[in-house]
Amino acid sequence: MDRGWNQPYLAELSGLGRIYISQLENGRKRASIQTIDVLAQSFKLTISDFLKGV
């Protein structure tokens, strides 16, 4: 999903740390269901829609 957002913007929007977002993006961390929910809400999506195609 490409919205043209950078990591600092997503970090600010979601309340998650920029380094943590980078680690998720690069596969060095795994997201909990709570984190997935926070990210889905940041993108204004349901968890189901957020995870489509995964």
PADREN-77122 format. One line per 5 residues: number of its first residue (from 0); for each residue x, y, z of C-alpha. Coordinates in nm, 4 decimals. Layout:
BEGIN
NUM	X Y Z; ...
//
This chain:
BEGIN
0	0.0000 0.0000 0.0000; 0.1688 0.3173 -0.1156; 0.0178 0.6446 -0.0060; 0.3361 0.8446 -0.0371; 0.3700 0.8646 0.3413
5	0.7118 0.8531 0.5000; 0.7977 0.6743 0.8227; 0.8056 0.9890 1.0391; 0.4551 1.0817 0.9191; 0.3163 0.7332 0.9863
10	0.4877 0.7323 1.3261; 0.3232 1.0624 1.4163; -0.0151 0.9513 1.2859; -0.0098 0.6116 1.4560; 0.1772 0.6923 1.7757
15	0.4295 0.4185 1.6987; 0.8025 0.4847 1.6914; 0.9686 0.5550 1.3585; 1.2404 0.2980 1.4256; 0.9755 0.0369 1.5110
20	0.7918 0.1129 1.1850; 1.1194 0.0749 0.9963; 1.1804 -0.2614 1.1645; 0.8297 -0.3783 1.0704; 0.8768 -0.2623 0.7133
25	1.2099 -0.4433 0.6824; 1.0906 -0.7665 0.8461; 1.3077 -0.7337 1.1570; 1.0025 -0.7171 1.3878; 0.6620 -0.8831 1.3797
30	0.3518 -0.6819 1.4537; 0.1087 -0.7835 1.7255; -0.2625 -0.7764 1.6522; -0.2785 -0.4504 1.8514; -0.0114 -0.2949 1.6294
35	-0.1898 -0.4177 1.3171; -0.5082 -0.2564 1.4465; -0.3284 0.0739 1.5126; -0.1768 0.0719 1.1640; -0.5079 -0.0202 0.9992
40	-0.6794 0.2662 1.1816; -0.4022 0.5030 1.0714; -0.4800 0.4106 0.7115; -0.8546 0.4317 0.7842; -0.8980 0.0636 0.7001
45	-1.0406 -0.2377 0.8759; -0.7889 -0.5009 0.9818; -0.9349 -0.7297 0.7160; -0.8812 -0.4735 0.4396; -0.5366 -0.3847 0.5759
50	-0.4268 -0.7492 0.5571; -0.5710 -0.8289 0.2126; -0.3067 -0.9812 -0.0086; -0.0755 -1.0748 0.2785
//
